[in-house]
Every structure is written in C-alpha cells, then in structure tokens.
Amino acid sequence: MQYNKVEISGINTSELKTLSESETRELLIKTKQGDKAAREKLIRGNLRLVLSVLQKFTGRGESADDLFQVGVIGLIKAIDNFNVELSVKFSTYGVPMILGEIRRFLRDYQSVRVSRSLRDLAYKAMQAKERLLAEEQREPSIDMIAQAVGAKRADVVIALEAISDPVSLFEPVYSDSGDTLYLLDQVSDKSDNGSALNELLVRDAVKNLPERERNILFLRYIRGKTQVEVAKEVGISQAQVSRLEKGAINNIRSQIQA
C-alpha cells in the first residue's frame, strides 16, 4: 500500500504539505511559547513523517487508519517534549517517538501471550527508553536502559524481544543465487544453542563501539579482508588493526557477559 497516494483517516495524503527544517524550528519555538495555531500547523506539517514510519508496517493486515491515528499521537508527544535548545533535527527525535507509540499499540493488542514478569520489565524498559530519549534527544543504548531499570542487559533484550511484533517463520533472512534461507531454517536448527539471542546481544554491543572499531570489524568479518588489507584501507599499521580488533572483540564480550 502506498500511503502517500491514499486517503487515511479522512486525509488525502497526496495533498499533505511538508515543512522545511527552518520552518519546523520556528514553529517549535512558537509552540513552546504557547502558540496553539503554530502547534496545529506543526502537527499538520509533519504528518508525512508519520506516513514514513507507517511504511514499516505494510502488509501486516493492520488498519492503516488506526496506525495513522496512533502515529499522530506519537508525533504530538514528540512535539510537546522536544527540546528546542538542543541542535537536533526534529525528525531525529520524532521518528522513534512515533515508532514507539505504534509498537506499543500493536504490543498491547497482540495475540501472543507473554509472561507477566517479562511484560512488566518490557514496559519499564520502554518507559525508561522514552525518558532517556527525551533527556538525551537520541536513541538510548540497551546498557543505558538496563541501568535505568536496574536489570541485566540480557534480561532487557529478552523482555523487549518478547513483546516485539511476531515474524513469519517463512520470513527470508538470506538469499544467494536464488537459494533462500528462511527463519524457519534457523529456528529448526538444533545446533543453534541460543545463537539468535547471542546475535541480538552482539549486534547491540557493536553499536556501542567507536566508529573506527566498527569499521574494522565490518571489513574483517563481513568483507573477509585480512588485517594487512584492512590496514591499507584504513590507513594505519597492521599492528594497530590487530590491537583495535582484539580490543573491540573483548569490549563486545564484556558487554554480553555484563
């Protein structure tokens, strides 16, 4: 479904206007000063932002009208909580807020049952995430969320995954030369031994690494380059690559075991 060419909640999405960054900033300042007309214009001028987030939920059988209205609630929360004193684009702050509101709506009405303890921890983690997002004006890491709720990092990952949207077992996860690997293939693999959870933990731990270390790991383990090749591409010595790679791996290991 192309949301920018249909009518959602009585709104012709093809006629929606967009605001420039300077217009958005000006309206945000006026809104903080209590200008209701500016707030209304700001909401209408960012409805396309809601539509862009809705693209992530196409083909799921959910009502576009319902998700759009829930997304607008997230947009309004973002407008009301945005800190105009920080040099952050509104969209950078608004998208996670809209996404969180829609996911919360889907989570509350999902058919898969989750244990009370996991659900409670997940709710606390989501609340902490929103609070940290409002304070930092950027997406908080799992470590920050875990520290805020006083729980282990792995427990927070499990809780958040437990309330995430269900995925089809026939979801393609890899394809090469027409040979497609589906999620079912990984789930049915008896030798997995929790690798799915480990992969989630590793993926989040990598996000916390400095950019240079992330790049080195990408070149080494995704692109398959040797340390000598990486050294030439990055512009440092092979010894430095070896030291940084080892430090990055130890960093990831310590994060997972925390």
C-alpha positions as YAML, in Angstrom:
chain: A
units: angstrom
residues:
- id: 1
  name: MET
  ca: [0.00, 0.00, 0.00]
- id: 2
  name: GLN
  ca: [1.37, 3.38, -0.95]
- id: 3
  name: TYR
  ca: [0.38, 5.60, 1.97]
- id: 4
  name: ASN
  ca: [1.25, 8.79, 0.11]
- id: 5
  name: LYS
  ca: [-1.42, 8.10, -2.53]
- id: 6
  name: VAL
  ca: [-4.42, 7.09, -0.41]
- id: 7
  name: GLU
  ca: [-6.88, 8.62, 1.99]
- id: 8
  name: ILE
  ca: [-6.22, 7.81, 5.64]
- id: 9
  name: SER
  ca: [-8.49, 8.97, 8.46]
- id: 10
  name: GLY
  ca: [-10.25, 11.32, 6.03]
- id: 11
  name: ILE
  ca: [-6.97, 12.92, 4.92]
- id: 12
  name: ASN
  ca: [-5.85, 12.86, 1.30]
- id: 13
  name: THR
  ca: [-2.19, 12.01, 1.88]
- id: 14
  name: SER
  ca: [-1.14, 13.14, -1.59]
- id: 15
  name: GLU
  ca: [-2.06, 16.72, -0.63]
- id: 16
  name: LEU
  ca: [-0.09, 16.83, 2.60]
- id: 17
  name: LYS
  ca: [2.41, 19.67, 2.81]
- id: 18
  name: THR
  ca: [5.88, 19.41, 4.29]
- id: 19
  name: LEU
  ca: [7.83, 21.92, 6.33]
- id: 20
  name: SER
  ca: [11.44, 22.93, 5.86]
- id: 21
  name: GLU
  ca: [13.82, 22.50, 8.78]
- id: 22
  name: SER
  ca: [13.81, 26.26, 9.44]
- id: 23
  name: GLU
  ca: [10.00, 26.40, 9.37]
- id: 24
  name: THR
  ca: [9.81, 23.45, 11.75]
- id: 25
  name: ARG
  ca: [12.28, 25.08, 14.14]
- id: 26
  name: GLU
  ca: [10.37, 28.36, 14.11]
- id: 27
  name: LEU
  ca: [7.04, 26.63, 14.77]
- id: 28
  name: LEU
  ca: [8.56, 24.57, 17.57]
- id: 29
  name: ILE
  ca: [9.75, 27.73, 19.30]
- id: 30
  name: LYS
  ca: [6.32, 29.34, 18.94]
- id: 31
  name: THR
  ca: [4.66, 26.16, 20.22]
- id: 32
  name: LYS
  ca: [6.85, 26.20, 23.32]
- id: 33
  name: GLN
  ca: [5.66, 29.77, 23.88]
- id: 34
  name: GLY
  ca: [2.04, 28.59, 23.90]
- id: 35
  name: ASP
  ca: [1.04, 29.39, 20.32]
- id: 36
  name: LYS
  ca: [-1.75, 26.87, 19.60]
- id: 37
  name: ALA
  ca: [-2.02, 27.82, 15.93]
- id: 38
  name: ALA
  ca: [1.71, 27.11, 15.47]
- id: 39
  name: ARG
  ca: [1.28, 23.75, 17.21]
- id: 40
  name: GLU
  ca: [-1.56, 22.80, 14.87]
- id: 41
  name: LYS
  ca: [0.47, 23.83, 11.82]
- id: 42
  name: LEU
  ca: [3.43, 21.86, 13.15]
- id: 43
  name: ILE
  ca: [1.32, 18.72, 13.52]
- id: 44
  name: ARG
  ca: [-0.14, 19.02, 10.02]
- id: 45
  name: GLY
  ca: [3.24, 19.82, 8.53]
- id: 46
  name: ASN
  ca: [4.76, 16.61, 9.94]
- id: 47
  name: LEU
  ca: [2.03, 14.12, 9.04]
- id: 48
  name: ARG
  ca: [4.25, 12.83, 6.23]
- id: 49
  name: LEU
  ca: [6.73, 11.88, 8.96]
- id: 50
  name: VAL
  ca: [4.03, 9.64, 10.42]
- id: 51
  name: LEU
  ca: [3.38, 8.16, 6.97]
- id: 52
  name: SER
  ca: [7.07, 7.38, 6.50]
- id: 53
  name: VAL
  ca: [7.04, 5.38, 9.76]
- id: 54
  name: LEU
  ca: [3.86, 3.55, 8.73]
- id: 55
  name: GLN
  ca: [5.73, 2.15, 5.72]
- id: 56
  name: LYS
  ca: [7.44, -0.24, 8.16]
- id: 57
  name: PHE
  ca: [4.09, -1.87, 8.97]
- id: 58
  name: THR
  ca: [2.70, -2.51, 5.47]
- id: 59
  name: GLY
  ca: [1.30, -5.92, 4.58]
- id: 60
  name: ARG
  ca: [0.52, -6.90, 8.18]
- id: 61
  name: GLY
  ca: [-3.27, -6.70, 7.96]
- id: 62
  name: GLU
  ca: [-3.44, -3.78, 10.41]
- id: 63
  name: SER
  ca: [-5.84, -0.89, 9.81]
- id: 64
  name: ALA
  ca: [-3.96, 1.98, 8.17]
- id: 65
  name: ASP
  ca: [-6.41, 4.43, 9.79]
- id: 66
  name: ASP
  ca: [-5.76, 3.05, 13.28]
- id: 67
  name: LEU
  ca: [-1.98, 3.03, 12.89]
- id: 68
  name: PHE
  ca: [-2.01, 6.54, 11.42]
- id: 69
  name: GLN
  ca: [-4.02, 7.92, 14.34]
- id: 70
  name: VAL
  ca: [-1.73, 6.19, 16.84]
- id: 71
  name: GLY
  ca: [1.28, 7.55, 14.96]
- id: 72
  name: VAL
  ca: [-0.13, 11.08, 15.19]
- id: 73
  name: ILE
  ca: [-0.34, 10.64, 18.98]
- id: 74
  name: GLY
  ca: [3.38, 9.82, 18.94]
- id: 75
  name: LEU
  ca: [4.00, 12.90, 16.79]
- id: 76
  name: ILE
  ca: [2.15, 15.13, 19.26]
- id: 77
  name: LYS
  ca: [4.14, 13.66, 22.16]
- id: 78
  name: ALA
  ca: [7.35, 14.37, 20.24]
- id: 79
  name: ILE
  ca: [6.29, 17.99, 19.62]
- id: 80
  name: ASP
  ca: [5.34, 18.53, 23.26]
- id: 81
  name: ASN
  ca: [8.58, 17.01, 24.61]
- id: 82
  name: PHE
  ca: [11.10, 18.28, 22.07]
- id: 83
  name: ASN
  ca: [13.89, 20.45, 23.47]
- id: 84
  name: VAL
  ca: [14.37, 23.40, 21.11]
- id: 85
  name: GLU
  ca: [17.59, 24.40, 22.87]
- id: 86
  name: LEU
  ca: [19.47, 21.39, 21.52]
- id: 87
  name: SER
  ca: [20.86, 21.26, 17.98]
- id: 88
  name: VAL
  ca: [18.92, 18.15, 17.00]
- id: 89
  name: LYS
  ca: [16.66, 17.75, 13.98]
- id: 90
  name: PHE
  ca: [13.04, 17.27, 14.97]
- id: 91
  name: SER
  ca: [12.74, 14.19, 12.75]
- id: 92
  name: THR
  ca: [15.66, 12.54, 14.58]
- id: 93
  name: TYR
  ca: [13.67, 12.81, 17.79]
- id: 94
  name: GLY
  ca: [10.18, 12.41, 16.30]
- id: 95
  name: VAL
  ca: [10.61, 9.15, 14.37]
- id: 96
  name: PRO
  ca: [11.49, 6.98, 17.44]
- id: 97
  name: MET
  ca: [8.59, 8.54, 19.36]
- id: 98
  name: ILE
  ca: [6.11, 7.76, 16.57]
- id: 99
  name: LEU
  ca: [7.56, 4.29, 16.10]
- id: 100
  name: GLY
  ca: [7.37, 3.60, 19.84]
- id: 101
  name: GLU
  ca: [3.74, 4.67, 20.03]
- id: 102
  name: ILE
  ca: [2.74, 2.37, 17.16]
- id: 103
  name: ARG
  ca: [4.70, -0.55, 18.55]
- id: 104
  name: ARG
  ca: [3.12, -0.03, 21.97]
- id: 105
  name: PHE
  ca: [-0.32, -0.11, 20.35]
- id: 106
  name: LEU
  ca: [0.49, -3.33, 18.48]
- id: 107
  name: ARG
  ca: [2.05, -4.85, 21.60]
- id: 108
  name: ASP
  ca: [-1.00, -4.14, 23.76]
- id: 109
  name: TYR
  ca: [-3.29, -5.81, 21.23]
- id: 110
  name: GLN
  ca: [-1.11, -8.68, 20.14]
- id: 111
  name: SER
  ca: [-2.45, -12.25, 20.32]
- id: 112
  name: VAL
  ca: [0.78, -13.87, 21.55]
- id: 113
  name: ARG
  ca: [0.83, -14.19, 25.35]
- id: 114
  name: VAL
  ca: [3.90, -13.01, 27.23]
- id: 115
  name: SER
  ca: [4.61, -13.77, 30.90]
- id: 116
  name: ARG
  ca: [3.69, -11.05, 33.40]
- id: 117
  name: SER
  ca: [7.28, -10.62, 34.63]
- id: 118
  name: LEU
  ca: [8.66, -10.21, 31.10]
- id: 119
  name: ARG
  ca: [5.87, -7.81, 30.16]
- id: 120
  name: ASP
  ca: [6.43, -5.70, 33.29]
- id: 121
  name: LEU
  ca: [10.17, -5.49, 32.63]
- id: 122
  name: ALA
  ca: [9.49, -4.62, 28.98]
- id: 123
  name: TYR
  ca: [7.09, -1.83, 29.99]
- id: 124
  name: LYS
  ca: [9.65, -0.41, 32.42]
- id: 125
  name: ALA
  ca: [12.32, -0.61, 29.73]
- id: 126
  name: MET
  ca: [10.07, 1.17, 27.20]
- id: 127
  name: GLN
  ca: [9.27, 3.92, 29.72]
- id: 128
  name: ALA
  ca: [12.96, 4.31, 30.54]
- id: 129
  name: LYS
  ca: [13.75, 4.43, 26.82]
- id: 130
  name: GLU
  ca: [11.27, 7.25, 26.25]
- id: 131
  name: ARG
  ca: [12.56, 9.16, 29.27]
- id: 132
  name: LEU
  ca: [16.17, 8.80, 28.15]
- id: 133
  name: LEU
  ca: [15.19, 9.75, 24.60]
- id: 134
  name: ALA
  ca: [13.58, 12.93, 25.92]
- id: 135
  name: GLU
  ca: [16.63, 13.74, 28.06]
- id: 136
  name: GLU
  ca: [19.37, 12.85, 25.57]
- id: 137
  name: GLN
  ca: [17.45, 13.67, 22.34]
- id: 138
  name: ARG
  ca: [18.90, 10.49, 20.81]
- id: 139
  name: GLU
  ca: [18.20, 6.75, 20.84]
- id: 140
  name: PRO
  ca: [19.48, 5.27, 24.14]
- id: 141
  name: SER
  ca: [21.59, 2.10, 24.15]
- id: 142
  name: ILE
  ca: [20.45, -1.13, 25.83]
- id: 143
  name: ASP
  ca: [23.11, -0.57, 28.50]
- id: 144
  name: MET
  ca: [21.59, 2.81, 29.39]
- id: 145
  name: ILE
  ca: [18.09, 1.31, 29.55]
- id: 146
  name: ALA
  ca: [19.25, -1.65, 31.65]
- id: 147
  name: GLN
  ca: [20.99, 0.67, 34.11]
- id: 148
  name: ALA
  ca: [17.87, 2.86, 34.33]
- id: 149
  name: VAL
  ca: [15.59, -0.07, 35.24]
- id: 150
  name: GLY
  ca: [18.16, -1.87, 37.41]
- id: 151
  name: ALA
  ca: [18.16, -5.07, 35.35]
- id: 152
  name: LYS
  ca: [20.70, -7.17, 33.50]
- id: 153
  name: ARG
  ca: [21.33, -6.20, 29.92]
- id: 154
  name: ALA
  ca: [20.46, -9.68, 28.61]
- id: 155
  name: ASP
  ca: [17.16, -9.68, 30.56]
- id: 156
  name: VAL
  ca: [16.19, -6.34, 29.00]
- id: 157
  name: VAL
  ca: [16.97, -7.66, 25.49]
- id: 158
  name: ILE
  ca: [14.84, -10.77, 26.12]
- id: 159
  name: ALA
  ca: [11.96, -8.73, 27.54]
- id: 160
  name: LEU
  ca: [11.92, -6.28, 24.63]
- id: 161
  name: GLU
  ca: [12.12, -9.10, 22.10]
- id: 162
  name: ALA
  ca: [9.25, -10.91, 23.86]
- id: 163
  name: ILE
  ca: [6.87, -8.03, 23.18]
- id: 164
  name: SER
  ca: [8.12, -7.25, 19.67]
- id: 165
  name: ASP
  ca: [5.90, -7.94, 16.71]
- id: 166
  name: PRO
  ca: [5.62, -11.58, 15.61]
- id: 167
  name: VAL
  ca: [7.58, -12.54, 12.48]
- id: 168
  name: SER
  ca: [6.53, -15.18, 9.97]
- id: 169
  name: LEU
  ca: [8.59, -18.40, 10.02]
- id: 170
  name: PHE
  ca: [8.79, -18.02, 6.26]
- id: 171
  name: GLU
  ca: [10.43, -14.59, 6.52]
- id: 172
  name: PRO
  ca: [13.51, -14.69, 4.22]
- id: 173
  name: VAL
  ca: [16.68, -13.88, 6.16]
- id: 174
  name: TYR
  ca: [19.27, -14.55, 3.44]
- id: 175
  name: SER
  ca: [19.28, -15.17, -0.30]
- id: 176
  name: ASP
  ca: [22.13, -16.08, -2.60]
- id: 177
  name: SER
  ca: [21.80, -17.16, -6.25]
- id: 178
  name: GLY
  ca: [18.13, -17.99, -5.80]
- id: 179
  name: ASP
  ca: [18.78, -20.21, -2.75]
- id: 180
  name: THR
  ca: [16.79, -18.53, 0.03]
- id: 181
  name: LEU
  ca: [17.28, -19.17, 3.75]
- id: 182
  name: TYR
  ca: [14.12, -18.68, 5.81]
- id: 183
  name: LEU
  ca: [13.70, -18.00, 9.53]
- id: 184
  name: LEU
  ca: [12.20, -21.49, 9.84]
- id: 185
  name: ASP
  ca: [15.55, -22.98, 8.81]
- id: 186
  name: GLN
  ca: [17.28, -21.22, 11.71]
- id: 187
  name: VAL
  ca: [14.56, -21.95, 14.25]
- id: 188
  name: SER
  ca: [14.62, -25.67, 13.40]
- id: 189
  name: ASP
  ca: [18.41, -25.87, 13.68]
- id: 190
  name: LYS
  ca: [19.05, -28.00, 16.80]
- id: 191
  name: SER
  ca: [22.68, -26.89, 16.91]
- id: 192
  name: ASP
  ca: [21.71, -23.23, 17.32]
- id: 193
  name: ASN
  ca: [22.14, -23.23, 21.13]
- id: 194
  name: GLY
  ca: [20.72, -19.74, 21.61]
- id: 195
  name: SER
  ca: [22.65, -18.17, 18.75]
- id: 196
  name: ALA
  ca: [19.65, -15.97, 17.86]
- id: 197
  name: LEU
  ca: [19.79, -14.28, 21.26]
- id: 198
  name: ASN
  ca: [23.59, -14.09, 21.10]
- id: 199
  name: GLU
  ca: [23.34, -12.43, 17.70]
- id: 200
  name: LEU
  ca: [20.97, -9.79, 19.11]
- id: 201
  name: LEU
  ca: [23.34, -9.12, 22.02]
- id: 202
  name: VAL
  ca: [26.39, -8.92, 19.74]
- id: 203
  name: ARG
  ca: [24.59, -6.65, 17.27]
- id: 204
  name: ASP
  ca: [23.66, -4.21, 20.05]
- id: 205
  name: ALA
  ca: [27.14, -4.38, 21.58]
- id: 206
  name: VAL
  ca: [28.72, -3.50, 18.22]
- id: 207
  name: LYS
  ca: [26.59, -0.33, 18.08]
- id: 208
  name: ASN
  ca: [28.36, 0.90, 21.22]
- id: 209
  name: LEU
  ca: [31.83, 0.59, 19.67]
- id: 210
  name: PRO
  ca: [33.69, 3.63, 18.28]
- id: 211
  name: GLU
  ca: [33.23, 4.10, 14.53]
- id: 212
  name: ARG
  ca: [36.78, 3.03, 13.65]
- id: 213
  name: GLU
  ca: [36.46, -0.27, 15.57]
- id: 214
  name: ARG
  ca: [33.06, -0.94, 13.96]
- id: 215
  name: ASN
  ca: [34.58, -0.34, 10.53]
- id: 216
  name: ILE
  ca: [37.48, -2.69, 11.22]
- id: 217
  name: LEU
  ca: [35.15, -5.49, 12.34]
- id: 218
  name: PHE
  ca: [32.98, -4.91, 9.26]
- id: 219
  name: LEU
  ca: [35.96, -5.15, 6.91]
- id: 220
  name: ARG
  ca: [37.38, -8.21, 8.71]
- id: 221
  name: TYR
  ca: [34.29, -10.31, 9.35]
- id: 222
  name: ILE
  ca: [31.74, -9.11, 6.79]
- id: 223
  name: ARG
  ca: [34.02, -8.26, 3.86]
- id: 224
  name: GLY
  ca: [36.51, -11.02, 4.76]
- id: 225
  name: LYS
  ca: [39.63, -8.86, 4.40]
- id: 226
  name: THR
  ca: [42.96, -9.68, 6.05]
- id: 227
  name: GLN
  ca: [44.47, -7.41, 8.69]
- id: 228
  name: VAL
  ca: [47.04, -6.23, 6.15]
- id: 229
  name: GLU
  ca: [44.29, -5.31, 3.68]
- id: 230
  name: VAL
  ca: [42.31, -3.52, 6.38]
- id: 231
  name: ALA
  ca: [45.42, -1.61, 7.46]
- id: 232
  name: LYS
  ca: [45.95, -0.30, 3.91]
- id: 233
  name: GLU
  ca: [42.28, 0.69, 3.54]
- id: 234
  name: VAL
  ca: [42.01, 2.39, 6.94]
- id: 235
  name: GLY
  ca: [45.46, 3.99, 6.78]
- id: 236
  name: ILE
  ca: [47.04, 2.52, 9.91]
- id: 237
  name: SER
  ca: [49.56, -0.24, 10.62]
- id: 238
  name: GLN
  ca: [48.70, -3.94, 10.72]
- id: 239
  name: ALA
  ca: [49.71, -3.98, 14.40]
- id: 240
  name: GLN
  ca: [47.20, -1.24, 15.17]
- id: 241
  name: VAL
  ca: [44.48, -3.13, 13.32]
- id: 242
  name: SER
  ca: [45.29, -6.24, 15.36]
- id: 243
  name: ARG
  ca: [45.19, -4.28, 18.64]
- id: 244
  name: LEU
  ca: [41.95, -2.48, 17.80]
- id: 245
  name: GLU
  ca: [40.27, -5.67, 16.58]
- id: 246
  name: LYS
  ca: [41.22, -7.54, 19.73]
- id: 247
  name: GLY
  ca: [40.06, -4.64, 21.92]
- id: 248
  name: ALA
  ca: [36.73, -4.45, 20.08]
- id: 249
  name: ILE
  ca: [36.11, -8.18, 20.49]
- id: 250
  name: ASN
  ca: [36.93, -8.01, 24.20]
- id: 251
  name: ASN
  ca: [34.62, -5.00, 24.52]
- id: 252
  name: ILE
  ca: [31.76, -6.94, 22.90]
- id: 253
  name: ARG
  ca: [32.43, -9.98, 25.09]
- id: 254
  name: SER
  ca: [32.39, -7.89, 28.29]
- id: 255
  name: GLN
  ca: [29.11, -6.21, 27.26]
- id: 256
  name: ILE
  ca: [27.41, -9.56, 26.60]
- id: 257
  name: GLN
  ca: [28.62, -11.04, 29.89]
- id: 258
  name: ALA
  ca: [27.61, -7.95, 31.93]
...
